[in-house]
Amino acid sequence: MGYTTFKKLHEQPQVLILGNVWDAQSAKLAEDAGFKALGTSSHAIANLLGYADGERISVDEILFMVERIVKAVDIPVSVDFEAGYSDDPVEVANSVKRLLEIGVVGINLEDGKVVNGTRKLSEITVLEKKIQAIKAIGKPIFINARIDTYTTKHEKLLEESIKRSNAYEKAGADGLFIPLVEAKSDIASLVNTTKLPINLFLTPNLAPVQQLAEWGIKRLSHGAKIYEWLVNQNKKVFNDFLNSPILPK
């Protein structure tokens, strides 16, 4: 399943609901459930290997996990590649080449970066240059440019989001990911300012999927939310088992 198939999934009237996965098993389960495409969760994969989120994991470790995921399924796989694991656009592009070699069709690439546990917004030119370097590879890959204005609570949320949307579209991005935007008026403004498909992050206050489709949203993801829920279930099972060693039913 290649770039063209994945791109077309963003051009349908309905919202593409991405299955966010963290290993081969979760990928296969999501495929069996009927998801049309998958996205890895950097948070979940990092935690699974004993790291905190925020580019603590090595690119080699990411590639190992991603390759197992890609080989386990027959549907497109996009990778949450955080900020590219480097400030050097050429180095980011070289890492993306390696992702392409194992069959990845898309990436999320963000303009925020976790510094000492806090997400900071980078200058617009930082992500612009990374997008341009990746496009210069000459091989198609769906770049979903993540805009961290809402996650970092920028003082001019909508104005700065539109400014960055325009810049990343011009740089060659294929889609825009704007986590934590929820208000209908903000969503409408963002949709009207770009020709690119917009990806939102599932939150408790977000409108129903059908409504999002009517507003022009093309993709919805849930990040590490299912993984985190399962971790909490595991914690409960282990605690219960220690106190009363009976196999769960």
ZAMARGU-4260 file (C-alpha; in steps of 0.2 Angstrom, whole numbers, plus 5000, padded with zeros to 4 digits):
<rodrens>
0) 5000/5000/5000 | 5009/5016/4994 | 5008/5035/4995 | 4994/5036/4982 | 4982/5025/4991
5) 4986/5034/5008 | 4984/5051/5000 | 4967/5046/4992 | 4960/5041/5009 | 4962/5060/5014
10) 4951/5065/4999 | 4935/5055/5003 | 4919/5064/5010 | 4921/5054/5026 | 4934/5057/5040
15) 4949/5045/5039 | 4950/5037/5056 | 4968/5032/5059 | 4972/5017/5070 | 4986/5023/5081
20) 4997/5007/5085 | 5013/5003/5094 | 5019/4986/5089 | 5015/4972/5076 | 5002/4964/5087
25) 4992/4980/5089 | 4994/4984/5071 | 4987/4967/5066 | 4972/4969/5078 | 4968/4987/5071
30) 4969/4980/5053 | 4957/4966/5058 | 4945/4978/5065 | 4944/4987/5049 | 4955/5002/5049
35) 4960/5008/5032 | 4977/5015/5038 | 4988/5015/5053 | 4999/5028/5062 | 5012/5024/5075
40) 5011/5033/5092 | 5029/5039/5096 | 5023/5041/5114 | 5017/5023/5115 | 5033/5015/5107
45) 5044/5025/5118 | 5035/5020/5133 | 5035/5002/5127 | 5054/5002/5126 | 5056/5010/5143
50) 5058/5028/5137 | 5049/5044/5141 | 5041/5053/5127 | 5050/5067/5118 | 5063/5060/5106
55) 5072/5050/5120 | 5072/5034/5109 | 5085/5032/5095 | 5080/5032/5076 | 5087/5014/5075
60) 5075/5008/5089 | 5060/5017/5080 | 5065/5009/5063 | 5065/4991/5071 | 5048/4994/5079
65) 5041/5002/5063 | 5048/4988/5052 | 5039/4975/5062 | 5023/4985/5061 | 5024/4987/5042
70) 5027/4969/5039 | 5013/4964/5050 | 4999/4972/5039 | 4993/4976/5022 | 4987/4993/5024
75) 4996/5010/5024 | 5007/5015/5039 | 5012/5032/5043 | 5025/5036/5057 | 5024/5049/5071
80) 5042/5055/5069 | 5041/5069/5082 | 5052/5083/5076 | 5063/5072/5066 | 5075/5067/5080
85) 5087/5080/5074 | 5088/5099/5071 | 5098/5096/5054 | 5086/5095/5039 | 5098/5084/5030
90) 5099/5072/5044 | 5080/5072/5046 | 5079/5068/5027 | 5091/5054/5028 | 5081/5046/5042
95) 5065/5048/5032 | 5074/5039/5017 | 5077/5024/5029 | 5058/5024/5033 | 5054/5024/5015
100) 5065/5009/5012 | 5055/4999/5025 | 5038/5003/5017 | 5032/5018/5027 | 5020/5030/5017
105) 5019/5045/5028 | 5025/5054/5043 | 5020/5066/5056 | 5033/5080/5058 | 5030/5093/5071
110) 5035/5111/5075 | 5036/5108/5093 | 5049/5100/5104 | 5049/5093/5121 | 5063/5102/5132
115) 5065/5097/5150 | 5047/5090/5150 | 5039/5105/5142 | 5034/5106/5124 | 5041/5122/5116
120) 5036/5129/5099 | 5050/5131/5086 | 5052/5145/5073 | 5042/5142/5057 | 5058/5140/5047
125) 5064/5125/5057 | 5050/5114/5050 | 5049/5123/5033 | 5067/5117/5030 | 5064/5100/5036
130) 5049/5098/5024 | 5059/5105/5010 | 5074/5093/5013 | 5062/5078/5013 | 5054/5083/4997
135) 5071/5085/4989 | 5073/5066/4991 | 5062/5064/4976 | 5052/5050/4983 | 5033/5052/4988
140) 5029/5052/5006 | 5014/5060/5015 | 5021/5074/5026 | 5008/5078/5039 | 5014/5094/5047
145) 5010/5095/5065 | 5007/5113/5071 | 5009/5114/5090 | 5001/5131/5093 | 4987/5124/5103
150) 4997/5111/5113 | 5009/5125/5118 | 4995/5138/5121 | 5002/5151/5110 | 4995/5168/5114
155) 4988/5171/5096 | 4982/5153/5094 | 4972/5155/5078 | 4982/5168/5069 | 4998/5159/5072
160) 4990/5142/5067 | 4985/5150/5050 | 5002/5158/5048 | 5011/5141/5050 | 4998/5132/5039
165) 5001/5143/5025 | 5020/5142/5027 | 5020/5123/5028 | 5009/5121/5013 | 5020/5132/5003
170) 5035/5121/5009 | 5027/5105/5002 | 5017/5097/5016 | 5003/5085/5011 | 4993/5088/5026
175) 4991/5098/5042 | 4989/5091/5060 | 4983/5103/5073 | 4981/5094/5090 | 4969/5101/5103
180) 4959/5113/5092 | 4940/5110/5096 | 4930/5126/5093 | 4919/5126/5077 | 4924/5143/5073
185) 4943/5139/5074 | 4941/5123/5064 | 4931/5133/5050 | 4944/5146/5049 | 4958/5133/5047
190) 4949/5123/5034 | 4945/5139/5024 | 4964/5144/5024 | 4971/5129/5016 | 4969/5117/5002
195) 4977/5103/5012 | 4968/5090/5022 | 4967/5094/5041 | 4970/5081/5054 | 4963/5083/5072
200) 4966/5074/5088 | 4952/5066/5097 | 4947/5075/5113 | 4932/5073/5125 | 4926/5090/5119
205) 4928/5087/5100 | 4912/5087/5089 | 4906/5070/5083 | 4915/5062/5068 | 4900/5066/5056
210) 4900/5084/5061 | 4919/5085/5058 | 4916/5078/5041 | 4903/5092/5037 | 4915/5105/5043
215) 4929/5099/5031 | 4940/5089/5043 | 4948/5074/5033 | 4958/5064/5047 | 4956/5060/5065
220) 4969/5051/5076 | 4969/5046/5095 | 4988/5045/5098 | 4993/5035/5113 | 4975/5035/5121
225) 4971/5017/5118 | 4988/5012/5123 | 4987/5022/5140 | 4970/5014/5143 | 4977/4996/5141
230) 4992/5001/5152 | 4980/5005/5166 | 4971/4989/5163 | 4987/4980/5165 | 4991/4988/5181
235) 4975/4984/5188 | 4976/4965/5183 | 4994/4964/5190 | 4989/4972/5207 | 4973/4961/5208
240) 4983/4945/5204 | 4997/4949/5217 | 4983/4950/5230 | 4973/4935/5224 | 4983/4924/5211
245) 4968/4919/5200 | 4969/4920/5181 | 4957/4934/5175 | 4942/4929/5165
</rodrens>
